[in-house]
Amino acid sequence: MDQLEMKKIAAQAALQFVKPEMIVGVGSGSTVNCFIEALGSMKDEIKGAVAASKNSEELLKNMVLKYLAQMM
């Protein structure tokens, strides 16, 4: 199992903590990128997301997630 596969497994595991109607805050980095991709499967269940970086913001928007704001 390579590093990317492990990050994807971690991202999938983190989804168990995301509940319907939540606003999800995401950080930045390669593991967070995997989480944002996984979060796309819940885009119709969550209220939206906020990002800690421009890169995370762009990924959220590309996943057609309701993007609320960038955290400062």
C-alpha positions in Angstrom: 0.0 0.0 0.0 1.5 3.3 -1.0 1.2 6.7 0.8 -1.6 8.0 -1.4 -3.7 4.9 -0.8 -3.2 5.4 3.0 -4.3 9.0 2.7 -7.4 8.0 0.9 -8.2 5.5 3.6 -7.7 8.1 6.2 -10.0 10.5 4.3 -12.7 7.9 4.0 -12.4 7.2 7.8 -12.8 10.9 8.6 -16.1 11.0 6.7 -17.7 9.1 9.6 -17.4 12.3 11.7 -19.3 14.4 9.1 -23.0 14.5 9.8 -25.9 15.8 7.7 -26.5 19.6 7.8 -23.0 20.3 9.1 -20.7 23.1 7.9 -17.3 21.4 7.5 -14.0 23.2 8.0 -11.1 21.8 6.1 -7.4 22.6 6.5 -4.8 22.2 3.8 -2.3 19.6 2.5 -2.3 16.4 0.5 -4.3 14.4 3.0 -7.0 17.1 3.2 -7.1 17.1 -0.6 -8.1 13.4 -0.4 -10.7 14.3 2.2 -12.2 17.0 0.0 -12.5 14.5 -2.8 -14.2 12.0 -0.4 -16.5 14.8 0.9 -17.9 15.2 -2.6 -19.9 12.1 -1.9 -21.8 14.0 0.8 -22.2 17.3 -1.0 -26.0 17.1 -1.0 -26.1 16.3 2.8 -23.9 19.0 4.2 -24.7 22.7 4.5 -21.3 23.7 3.1 -17.6 24.1 3.8 -15.0 26.6 4.8 -11.3 26.3 3.8 -8.0 27.2 5.4 -6.2 27.8 2.1 -6.8 29.0 -1.5 -5.9 25.5 -2.7 -8.6 23.9 -0.5 -11.0 26.5 -1.5 -10.5 25.7 -5.2 -10.9 22.0 -4.6 -14.1 22.5 -2.7 -15.5 24.6 -5.5 -14.4 22.0 -8.1 -16.3 19.4 -6.1 -19.3 21.6 -6.5 -19.6 21.9 -2.7 -21.3 24.9 -1.3 -18.3 27.0 -0.4 -18.9 29.5 2.4 -15.6 31.3 3.2 -11.9 31.0 3.7 -10.8 30.8 7.3 -8.2 33.4 8.4 
